[in-house]
Every structure is written in C-alpha cells, then in structure tokens.
C-alpha cells in the first residue's frame, strides 16, 4: 500500500494524459463542426431528416467523423436483448445513406 501512495501522483498524471489524448483525438475528428456554423446547421438538418426517414432515434446516432462531403455515423438500435451497432456514411449533398463497408 505504501508503494501505491508513493506513486499516486504519477498514476494521476498518466491517467489525465490518457484522457486528454483521447479527447483531443475526438475533438480533431469533429473539428469541422466547431469551426463552420453553416456545416453544423446542415449536419443537424441532415441527421434529423435521415433519422426520421429511417425510423431511428436520435439518441442512438453518434457522429464518428465529418468532412465537407460525408458524415460517418454509428447507429445503435435499441432492441430487446443485445443492441446492434452499424456504421453508415451519409452524403452531404444528396443525403443518401450507405453502409461504411460499401464505401
């Protein structure tokens, strides 16, 4: 136990560094949303329209990455038992939805 007390600050700094790196990677992937308000509003409208068309709950949609042309999302369906997750790519111009594997 004394050994753990001796290294507790090192453990804290390592844990904070790991969390910081993970957050920076996620922020970098979504940085176009933070930088461009027009893209942010277009993305919101497109995700709401896609969710309504596909019968998805918006709480099951998470954005993985975004470019000027595409939005890569993960959708987790809420079913009894195991919830399945699928990756989709939404085209920004046409609004078409394709599986990530098909892209």
Wavefront OBJ file of the C-alpha trace (Angstrom):
o trace
v 0.000 0.000 0.000
v 2.860 2.351 0.738
v 4.185 1.793 -2.753
v 0.838 2.902 -4.215
v 0.884 6.032 -2.042
v 4.367 6.792 -3.273
v 3.321 6.733 -6.930
v -0.190 8.155 -6.663
v 0.731 11.438 -8.354
v 2.391 9.600 -11.218
v -0.706 7.469 -11.683
v -2.913 10.580 -11.636
v -0.829 12.360 -14.289
v -0.704 9.299 -16.539
v -4.483 8.845 -16.270
v -5.102 12.525 -17.032
v -2.739 12.378 -20.008
v -4.507 9.352 -21.475
v -7.901 11.005 -21.073
v -6.556 14.218 -22.638
v -5.182 12.375 -25.676
v -8.486 10.540 -26.216
v -10.440 13.807 -26.016
v -8.056 15.564 -28.415
v -8.451 12.785 -30.987
v -12.253 13.050 -30.776
v -12.146 16.866 -30.997
v -9.899 16.675 -34.058
v -12.320 14.308 -35.812
v -15.227 16.674 -35.156
v -13.330 19.959 -35.607
v -15.202 20.945 -38.810
v -18.405 21.119 -36.740
v -16.803 23.539 -34.303
v -15.245 25.730 -36.983
v -18.082 26.118 -39.518
v -21.568 27.115 -38.370
v -23.084 26.508 -41.822
v -21.762 22.943 -41.826
v -23.055 22.485 -38.275
v -26.595 23.532 -39.213
v -26.550 21.478 -42.445
v -25.403 18.448 -40.471
v -28.142 18.897 -37.891
v -30.869 19.111 -40.531
v -29.440 16.153 -42.457
v -29.178 13.940 -39.370
v -32.721 14.777 -38.275
v -34.086 14.073 -41.767
v -32.162 10.784 -42.028
v -33.327 9.675 -38.578
v -36.943 10.459 -39.459
v -36.686 8.676 -42.825
v -35.023 5.557 -41.381
v -37.114 5.467 -38.197
v -34.089 5.966 -35.953
v -33.980 7.513 -32.523
v -31.575 10.466 -32.484
v -30.149 9.264 -29.173
v -28.801 6.194 -30.993
v -26.829 8.248 -33.546
v -23.237 9.259 -32.830
v -21.021 11.132 -35.284
v -17.662 9.426 -35.821
v -16.126 11.821 -38.349
v -17.198 14.561 -40.716
v -15.894 16.104 -43.911
v -17.367 18.634 -46.327
v -18.801 15.749 -48.381
v -19.718 12.998 -45.903
v -20.771 12.282 -42.348
v -19.708 8.966 -40.821
v -22.131 7.887 -38.071
v -22.629 4.905 -35.824
v -26.225 3.928 -35.163
v -27.124 1.758 -32.212
v -30.615 0.342 -32.415
v -32.462 -0.141 -29.161
v -33.965 -3.620 -29.188
v -34.701 -6.186 -26.552
v -31.565 -8.124 -25.840
v -28.315 -7.093 -27.466
v -28.230 -3.676 -29.122
v -26.666 -3.868 -32.566
v -24.400 -1.099 -33.854
v -23.913 -0.294 -37.515
v -21.685 2.207 -39.291
v -23.188 4.406 -42.024
v -21.939 7.146 -44.333
v -24.335 9.977 -45.168
v -23.576 12.009 -48.278
v -23.817 15.752 -47.526
v -25.063 16.711 -50.992
v -27.612 14.009 -51.793
v -28.499 12.772 -48.296
v -28.019 9.154 -49.410
v -27.208 6.594 -46.759
v -24.721 3.760 -47.346
v -23.018 1.234 -45.114
v -19.397 2.003 -44.238
v -18.238 -1.273 -45.791
v -19.863 -0.357 -49.109
v -17.997 2.974 -49.317
l 1 2 3 4 5 6 7 8 9 10 11 12 13 14 15 16 17 18 19 20 21 22 23 24 25 26 27 28 29 30 31 32 33 34 35 36 37 38 39 40 41 42 43 44 45 46 47 48 49 50 51 52 53 54 55 56 57 58 59 60 61 62 63 64 65 66 67 68 69 70 71 72 73 74 75 76 77 78 79 80 81 82 83 84 85 86 87 88 89 90 91 92 93 94 95 96 97 98 99 100 101 102 103
